[in-house]
Amino acid sequence: MVHGAELLIRGRRVVTPDGTREACIHIANGSVERVAAFDDVPSGVPVVEVGDGVILPGLVDTHVHVNEPGRTEWEGFDTATRAAAAGGVTTIIDMPLNSIPATTSPEALAQKRAAAEGKVHVDVGFWGGAVPGNLGDLVDLHRAGVFGFKAFMCPSGVTEFPPLDLVQLREAMTEIAAFDGLLIVHAELPGPIEAAAERLAGADPFAYPTYLASRPLESEEGAVVGVIAASLATGCRTHVLHLSASSCLDFVDGSKGRVTAETCPHYLSFEAEEITNGSTEFKCAPPIRDAENRERLWEGLRAGALSSVVSDHSPCLPELKAGSFFEAWGGIASVELGLRAVWTEARARGFGLEDVCRWMSEGPARIAGLERKGAIAEGKDADLVLFEPDEASEIDPSELHHRNPVTPYAGRRLDGRVVATYVRGVQVYTDGRFPNQQVGRLLRRGAA
């Protein structure tokens, strides 16, 4: 049913699935009614003129640790979704761990949804967790509306979310395949990490090369091979999270699309060689590897072996980032900076904004089954970003909107500026302000 446009947003560069073109976007009832010709401007309808800027589809970040309830002092729904809106992210999917309780039961999901109610500035969905204690009951979480199930193959860093061994992983996959669900996996095997710890006894724990050696390539490679084998054996749709080891790209490519993989802005931006002793703001797992590895990840994006780029926004209190690389919390807070970080590195390698949207909007939306998200097209939600690609500025952590201003991007010059962000046609961010508060919705799989 055509409602008639309630808002028009038009520009000379609109990134659509068919390429970048002049267009006037007709918005009605929160959706894109039409992507019309630039001069198709009905009288009496408000018009937003973008001028020389670019109109992008809102980013979909399927890898965000919000940490509420239970560790809200680390982040929380209000600050996480403010930061997302300021970064051009219009949909996030929250990870099931680091909150207390972890999202491993319908009751825990209900607690998390209650904690988020009335606090979200962008749309929010939820992953469930697959842990040893809930195998056999995953269908209940599926019916409750989670977008899929996260599993670890090594310790997660929090006791509430234990890992699965390979036997349990296959058990979970068999169960999830029966209802055509999705499993998302932190792919590092514990064995090589434990062996590395023995070899590194006595090495400098403040030196980044020590930390890098503590999470060797063999851990990630072995895990990815195991995940693919289990997925092919069980028929379970599977997605590898935050892939850092470019040596795994051939394995993923060889799965012929049955297993997909993502990487993150920090693996595409930083290199191990530049991380100085004690710079724990760079600590994450899997780790940031060397410059040659980074370039191979970019080639993986070019070749299509990697389907998406998402933040793995994993903040904590500043004091938890203190100490050696083995004492500090592992995680990088970047939901607000992902678009600019990836654009900075992408344009330097000859990619365009259409590529960035494919990796950061369309790809994540497809993996999560968010059919109304990820593109500027008729019938999609009017989730839009007004972006100035040729602006640039240095990152001042005090100006970021996530709760605790710790970031490895501090002082780094990044290209691009998010001028405004719209969620279902409502402006939620513009020039450092949030004119319409808490307009985000809590999404359920299938209804999204």
Secondary structure, DSSP 8 states (H G I E B T S, - for coil): -----SEEEEEEEEEETTEEEEEEEEEETTEEEEEE-TT---TTS-EEE-TTSEEEE-EEEEEE---TTT-TTT--HHHHHHHHHHTTEEEEEE-SSSSSS-S-SHHHHHHHHHHHTT--SSEEEE-EE--GGGTT-HHHHHHHT-S-EEEESS--SSTTS----HHHHHHHHHHHHHTT-EEEEE---HHHHHHHHHHTTTS-TTSHHHHHHHS-HHHHHHHHHHHHHHHHHHT-EEEE-S---GGGHHHHHHTTTSEEEEE-HHHHH--GGG--TT-GGG--SS----HHHHHHHHHHHHHTS--EE---B----GGGG-SSTTTS---B--TTTHHHHHHHHHHHTT--HHHHHIIIIIHHHHHHT-TTSSS--TTSB--EEEEEEEEEEE--GGG--SSS---TTTT-EEEEEEEEEEETTEEEEETTB-SS-S---B--TTT-
